[in-house]
Amino acid sequence: METHPTPRIEQALHGYDHGHRLLAASATLSAEALRLMDRLSDAAGTTGHPDEDGYLTGYPLPDGRYALARTWPAWEIPRPNCVWTHTLVLTKEHLVDDADVGRWPALLRRPDGDLKVYEAPVADARGRTKGRVPTAAQVDEPTRTAICTSLYGSDDGLAWAESGDPSLRDELALAVWAQLWPALRRRFAFCSGALEPRQAGARAFDLCLVPPASARAFRAAAPSVPGAQVGENVTRWLAYDLAQPSPPFRQFLAFVAGGSTRRTTIASLANVWVSLTDATEPQEALAAAVREITKIGPRPDQARRLKRALFRLPESPMLRLASPVDVFTILTTGPLAASVTPSDATLGSWAGLAWAAAPDRVLSFVATQTPNETRQLVEQVVEEQASPPDLPRLASSAPALLWRVLARNTSDDAWWTAFAALDAEAIAEAARVAPQGEAATLSRAAAALVGDGSDIADRWRLLAAAVGAEAVMKPTVAALTKRRPISEQWRDALGAVDPNGEHVLRHAESSVELAVAAEVVEPTPVVLGRGLTPWDGLSERDVASLRRGLAVLFLASVASPQTSDPAFTGRVYGELYRRLAVDEAADEWAVLRARLKGSPDDWDRCKRLARTLAKALRSSGSRRVDLVVAHAAREDGAAAARLVECLEEPPPKRKLRIFGIEIG
Amino acid sequence: MSGPLVALVGLPDTGKTTYLVAVWNAVQSPAEGHSLSLERYPTAAVYLDDMHARWLRGERVGHTPRDGSELVELALKFNDRPFDLEVPDLSGETFEQMVVERSVTSEVDELLLRASGALVFVHPDHLRPRLTIVEADALGATASSDAEPTAPPLDRRMLPAEVHAVDLIHAIYLRRRAEFAAPARIAIIVSAWDSVADEKLDPSRWVEKRMPMLHAYLRSRSGDSHRVFGASAQGGDAGPAVAEKDPVSRAWVVEAAGDIHHDIAAPLVWAAGLK
């Protein structure tokens, strides 16, 4: 059932009425078209007679339409050599479909007295007829071959053949006409019962099929058309196609030939087709494609339809004939790299297929190709199609591309898990080209590397060293808030990157982040010299959670007693005193041991703690001291009492040393 | 070929090809009184032979299709002098196109310019005489009427034969003058003369009476060479009866003043300037 309306078909009838003339027509024809139609609707010669069933004539009209006609002898007219001719005036739309070529001749009718039927257009043409692609299956192979050789070996000039059977002449004419693509079909002039060579305007007919009685006139007037040699395998294929139409071949012709109106185009394209379809090995097919394209269209702007037909996915025949990787290689670095544009070849799609089959080959191209449009296209494909398992190869072959892939997937945890699994070498390679301005990506990368693996902190250090502490510290500190207590390897790693805790402290915003910062910073003079001021945001709970960090806070408070908040100082001292009093507090003591005042042999760590604080407070005012003591007492009463006791002790005399001998 | 070219001019069905076939018959089998004979048989005589066979059978000669126009080239002898004659047998539709559409192909144009002379054929069946105003008045046909007359659209094909003839002759004359070609000899051939023989008029008088416009035109061009002939190339109505006549004497010609003879080629000889 037709789903689209058929453009109506105008028609005309010619016959003899005191001269051969137009007797009825459904539409007005231009004077030029009418003159041509008047002439070509008349008998196709004076010698011989048309057969009872008549013959077909097809020719282009000056106005761009096409005339398809059948001519019958008009036996009922007393004057000999008079004819009836019914002509269909076809538009471009009528000649697109191969099946329509077989449909329209069935509409041609010999008049039976009523001429008025020819004064209206043919309605519902498609509904009234059965479409079929004409074939020349009944025509012998030598005739088909000879016609193909002479017709397709040159762009102009008459090709003719002799046959005594009018139905076979019709069959061959229609089969040839159907074999052509629409643009050439609309220009093609043929006659299946020519009695003499015919002209359509200034051009000779393309094809005449001739009854034997008229062959002599053709031999005399129309010698065989000289033209380029059409290869035997090509004519064999074309002759075969006349008998057994190949829809893929016809589609290939229609697409690639496009608007060409040259008959020799079909020979060229059939040559390409045969080369490809005869290939038994993938390399043969590719070599054939390379050969034909290099010959027909060496420049990117030449033979573009052919190139699209060969390579454009998903219809590309190369998909069946060769491996995607080989096709990709030929299009990117091989002989066709300069001949076929990426868009004509749908290079992106081939890159995708090649990536799925052999990603290393694709990355090898990316790694070695100078930046250009093709490489950009392939990189884009990789960005879109890479998956987390591809990260190791991206890191080794195209580390810059790795970062672009990660940038597209910052919210996908699978990618960061894969990133964290990269070995040190891969991380180092990636870190070397890490994009300095991509804060979000670097942040995610740093956070991803905060983990528990044996060398994970080392890998983090590689990244941090390459991109700078400032770029990685905030996400790292944030990540470490979930990994407490902080391990020594992370302390070492951050300490190596940020020895004075500058970046750590700048990016520790929340109380828990400050707690992490306290745990990781080394008690360097710079850190301690800041006093307790940087730690003002620590909550009591987070202070209580500290380990070595509590010791660092204590040391900071005694290093700058005048600037440190006395209440904070008292709380830190009290908490620390209580821990030292009740348990080993190994982490805290490790930090305090060398820095507390007092004899190293003195096993009373609490005393040493109190003495250290008392010494620092001696120069402070009483109010400050009172506050420290008061807040210490809240934490631990014994701590406060010990502090007061140390504050009331006289300061030790200074011992004199002369030549290493202590005096006093 | 370098000899004279004589064009056969006329609308469809005016007897051009029949005349040519009758000439072909005559030159192949010249009898006494015939001015032309065949010097040698042409290499491409299929066209003529095919139609000659019909003519001999008394059948109507086939319609000459527009695509089937032939340039007949004959090696002839006139008074034992050999010469070559070209006679393009063009389809009548070609000349109909000239008078109706006012156009002609370049090939036909070239032939008409090259021609030494032309035979312009008119057929008595195509006279299509019109009423003059005086005659219409006499019949009362021009009385005023309340009803608005509805004139049919003009079909130039249906104009009287004399209008077409004058049109063709004048077109040839103007074209040749524009190219500085010498005036051609124009032989007016009234075909199927056997059908009007009963009127007992010689061709000139017949044209004067039946085709007064053509007559007046020819008189106005008295300085040019023209003659009127009557010709029966078929020898009578097509059919078995005419086939039984002796082919040598079957066709006949009537000179302007009324002389009758069987030298069917005579108008051709005159138009070619041989006589």
Contacts between the chains, C-beta under 8 A, distances in Angstrom:
chain1	res1	chain2	res2	distance
A	16	B	63	6.4
A	18	B	11	7.9
A	18	B	12	5.7
A	18	B	13	5.4
A	18	B	126	7.7
A	18	B	157	7.4
A	19	B	11	6.7
A	19	B	12	2.8
A	19	B	13	6.4
A	19	B	92	5.4
A	19	B	93	5.2
A	19	B	96	5.7
A	19	B	157	7.8
A	20	B	12	7.2
A	20	B	63	6.5
A	20	B	65	6.8
A	20	B	66	7.1
A	20	B	91	7.7
A	20	B	93	5.8
A	21	B	93	7.0
A	21	B	96	7.8
A	21	B	157	7.8
A	31	B	101	6.2
A	31	B	103	7.6
A	35	B	97	6.8
A	35	B	101	7.2
A	35	B	103	7.3
A	38	B	66	6.6
A	38	B	93	6.5
A	38	B	97	7.8
A	39	B	66	4.0
A	39	B	67	5.7
A	39	B	93	7.9
A	40	B	67	6.9
A	42	B	63	8.0
A	42	B	65	3.8
A	42	B	66	4.8
A	42	B	67	6.0
A	42	B	68	7.4
A	42	B	91	7.3
A	42	B	93	7.3
A	43	B	63	7.1
A	43	B	65	4.1
A	43	B	67	7.5
A	43	B	68	6.3
A	44	B	65	7.4
A	44	B	67	6.4
A	44	B	68	7.9
A	45	B	65	7.0
A	45	B	67	6.8
A	45	B	68	5.2
A	46	B	47	5.9
A	46	B	50	7.0
A	46	B	51	7.5
A	46	B	62	6.3
A	46	B	64	6.5
A	46	B	65	6.5
A	46	B	68	3.9
A	46	B	70	7.1
A	47	B	46	5.5
A	47	B	47	6.3
A	47	B	50	5.4
A	78	B	60	6.3
A	79	B	13	7.4
A	79	B	60	5.1
A	79	B	62	7.0
A	79	B	63	5.2
A	80	B	54	6.5
A	80	B	59	6.6
A	80	B	60	6.1
A	80	B	61	7.2
A	80	B	62	3.8
A	80	B	63	6.8
A	81	B	62	3.2
A	81	B	63	4.5
A	81	B	64	7.6
A	81	B	65	6.7
A	81	B	68	7.8
A	82	B	62	8.0
A	82	B	63	5.0
A	83	B	65	7.9
A	195	B	68	7.8
A	196	B	67	7.0
A	196	B	68	6.6
A	198	B	67	6.0
A	199	B	67	7.6
A	216	B	46	7.7
A	217	B	46	7.5
A	220	B	44	7.5
